[in-house]
Amino acid sequence: MYVSAIIVASVALFLSEITLFLNLYLLLAIFWTKKAQRKREMTLIYTRFAVDMLYALANALNLTYSLIRVISPNTVVKNLSFFIAWPTFNLGTIRVFLVFLITLDRVFASYLPVSYHKHRTRIPNLSLILVILLYALFEQFILWIICDFELDIPLTCVHLGCSVNKCYHNYWLNFEQVSYIASFFLV
């Protein structure tokens, strides 16, 4: 039983690290070494690279802690699973919003090209990113106020699901599903 969990978590950790380094390479190629041309209209895509990189890092930390817990169950730090999982939830939300906005942006560019190129510059990318970050702050309200979360994680908690209460976990899963379904129907 534990062998399969270790194998799956190890493969997922390896893939998270590949994602982390590929996105880091892309960002360095664009902003540092200038191997790729930087374009202002690609800001949402660049932001997605950065969020994907941070999400992969948070996921790698979570998987590493999970592996340590499976291999050595007595190695536990009270509430650490929450502090590792919470950035993963927040970055996941930001990532879902970015995917939706990028998809929406591309749909408008494809189906209404004249109107898109005429009016798209009226909505600055920075304002879209700010709205996404404000929603991530709203998630704090959902967790702590609406879902009445108490920071007392059981010592047996090893994964993301038990790091937050059932109310928030259900909210996050529903939010993610609705967002991806909406993105799918845009295409």
SULKA-V653389 format. One record per backbone hydrogen bond with DSSP energy under -0.5 kcal/mol. NH is the residue of the N-H (numbers start at 1). CO is the residue of the C=O. E is the energy in kcal/mol with one decimal. If there is no record, write none. Layout:
BEGIN
{{NH;CO;E} {NH;CO;E}}
END
This chain:
BEGIN
{{5;1;-1.4} {6;2;-2.5} {7;3;-2.5} {8;4;-2.7} {9;5;-2.5} {10;6;-2.3} {11;7;-2.5} {12;8;-2.5} {13;9;-2.4} {14;10;-2.4} {15;11;-2.5} {16;12;-2.3} {17;13;-2.2} {18;14;-2.0} {19;15;-2.4} {20;16;-2.5} {21;17;-2.5} {22;18;-2.7} {23;19;-2.3} {24;20;-2.1} {25;21;-2.5} {26;22;-2.4} {27;23;-2.4} {28;24;-2.7} {29;25;-2.7} {30;26;-1.7} {31;27;-3.0} {32;28;-1.8} {33;28;-2.6} {34;28;-0.6} {35;29;-1.4} {36;29;-1.9} {42;39;-1.4} {43;40;-1.4} {46;42;-2.5} {47;43;-2.6} {48;44;-2.0} {49;45;-2.1} {50;46;-2.1} {51;47;-2.8} {52;48;-2.9} {53;49;-2.1} {54;50;-2.4} {55;51;-2.9} {56;52;-2.4} {57;53;-2.0} {58;54;-2.7} {59;55;-2.7} {60;56;-2.5} {61;57;-2.4} {62;58;-2.3} {63;59;-2.8} {64;60;-2.5} {65;61;-2.4} {66;62;-2.4} {67;63;-2.7} {68;64;-2.5} {69;65;-2.4} {70;66;-2.3} {71;67;-2.8} {72;68;-3.0} {75;72;-2.1} {76;74;-1.3} {80;77;-2.0} {83;79;-1.6} {84;80;-1.7} {85;81;-2.3} {86;82;-3.2} {88;84;-0.6} {89;85;-2.1} {90;86;-2.4} {91;87;-2.9} {92;88;-2.1} {93;89;-2.0} {94;90;-2.3} {95;91;-2.6} {96;92;-2.3} {97;93;-2.3} {98;94;-2.4} {99;95;-2.5} {100;96;-2.3} {101;97;-2.9} {102;98;-2.9} {103;99;-2.4} {104;100;-2.8} {105;101;-2.7} {106;102;-2.4} {107;103;-2.4} {108;104;-2.4} {109;105;-2.2} {110;106;-1.9} {111;107;-2.9} {112;108;-2.2} {116;112;-3.0} {117;113;-2.4} {118;114;-1.6} {119;115;-2.5} {120;116;-2.8} {122;119;-1.8} {123;120;-1.6} {124;122;-0.7} {127;124;-0.6} {128;124;-1.3} {129;125;-2.4} {130;126;-2.3} {131;127;-2.1} {132;128;-1.9} {133;129;-2.3} {134;130;-2.4} {135;131;-2.0} {136;132;-1.8} {137;133;-1.7} {138;134;-2.0} {139;135;-1.7} {140;136;-0.7} {140;137;-0.9} {141;137;-1.1} {142;138;-2.1} {143;139;-2.7} {144;140;-2.8} {145;141;-2.3} {146;141;-1.8} {147;142;-2.9} {149;143;-1.6} {152;150;-1.8} {157;154;-1.9} {162;159;-0.5} {163;160;-1.3} {164;160;-0.6} {169;165;-2.4} {170;166;-2.6} {171;167;-2.1} {172;168;-3.0} {173;169;-2.3} {174;170;-2.5} {175;171;-2.9} {176;172;-2.5} {177;173;-2.4} {178;174;-2.7} {179;175;-2.3} {180;176;-2.4} {181;177;-2.5} {182;178;-2.5} {183;179;-2.2} {184;180;-2.3} {185;181;-2.4} {186;182;-1.2} {187;183;-1.3}}
END
